[in-house]
């Protein structure tokens, strides 16, 4: 979506293939991987890794050394209690905050 808006980069966004985990880099090509180089965000090739095609876009949206996605599914699976006890404690705090935030937003909308 970010690259497809009216302000977005009409070209395919280049990968950040920097194997030193440096952010804001572009590789040597659109599909480069595991490279020692970093075409920094302010260079001609560097902006090719930006969602807008200029230095003001969002970087590291394509490729990268590692990409992780976090998800929490409360499905009562045994792994929830075995592996994510600390996470669920923080999740409860987040759930309480989100409930509070929703109440505040609803109050603002109705007033």
C-alpha positions in Angstrom: 0.0 0.0 0.0 2.7 2.5 0.9 4.3 2.3 -2.4 1.1 2.2 -4.4 -0.4 5.5 -3.1 -0.2 8.7 -5.2 3.0 9.5 -3.4 4.5 6.0 -3.7 7.4 4.7 -5.7 6.0 3.4 -9.0 8.9 0.9 -9.3 9.6 -2.2 -7.4 11.2 -1.4 -4.0 14.8 -2.7 -3.7 15.7 -5.0 -0.9 17.9 -4.1 2.0 20.4 -6.9 1.6 23.0 -5.6 4.0 24.3 -8.6 6.0 25.5 -6.4 8.9 21.8 -5.6 9.7 22.3 -1.9 8.9 19.0 -0.1 8.4 18.2 2.3 5.6 20.3 0.5 2.9 19.5 -0.7 -0.6 21.3 -3.6 -2.1 23.0 -3.7 -5.5 19.8 -4.6 -7.3 16.0 -5.0 -6.7 16.4 -8.6 -5.5 19.9 -8.6 -4.0 20.6 -10.7 -1.0 23.3 -11.1 1.7 25.7 -8.4 0.6 28.5 -6.5 2.4 27.5 -3.2 0.6 25.1 -0.5 1.8 23.7 2.0 -0.7 22.7 4.5 1.9 19.3 6.2 1.9 20.6 9.5 0.5 22.3 8.0 -2.6 20.9 7.4 -6.1 20.6 3.7 -5.5 19.7 4.1 -1.8 16.4 5.8 -2.5 15.3 2.8 -4.6 14.7 1.1 -1.3 12.3 3.8 -0.2 8.5 3.5 -0.5 8.3 6.9 -2.1 11.5 6.7 -4.2 13.1 9.6 -2.4 14.8 10.1 1.0 11.6 10.8 2.8 10.0 7.4 2.3 10.0 4.4 4.6 12.9 2.0 4.3 13.5 -1.7 5.1 10.1 -2.7 3.8 11.5 -5.2 1.4 14.1 -7.8 2.1 16.5 -7.6 5.0 18.7 -10.0 6.8 15.9 -11.3 8.9 12.3 -10.6 8.9 10.2 -11.5 11.9 6.5 -11.3 12.4 4.9 -11.4 15.8 1.4 -12.6 16.4 -0.5 -13.7 19.4 -3.4 -16.1 19.0 -5.3 -17.0 22.2 -6.3 -20.5 21.1 -5.6 -22.2 24.5 -2.8 -24.2 22.9 -0.4 -25.7 25.5 2.5 -23.8 24.0 1.0 -20.6 25.3 1.5 -21.5 28.9 4.8 -23.3 28.2 6.7 -20.7 26.1 5.0 -17.3 26.3 4.2 -16.7 30.0 6.1 -13.4 30.1 4.6 -12.3 26.8 1.0 -13.0 27.9 1.6 -10.9 31.0 2.5 -7.9 28.7 -0.3 -8.8 26.4 -2.8 -8.5 29.3 -1.5 -5.0 30.0 -1.8 -4.1 26.3 -5.4 -5.5 26.2 -6.3 -3.3 29.2 -4.7 -0.3 27.6 -6.6 -0.9 24.3 -9.9 -1.2 26.2 -9.2 2.1 27.9 -8.2 3.7 24.7 -11.4 2.5 23.0 -13.5 3.9 25.8 -11.8 7.3 25.5 -12.1 7.3 21.7 -15.8 6.4 21.9 -16.4 9.1 24.5 -14.7 11.7 22.2 -16.8 10.6 19.2 -20.1 10.7 21.1 -19.4 14.2 22.7 
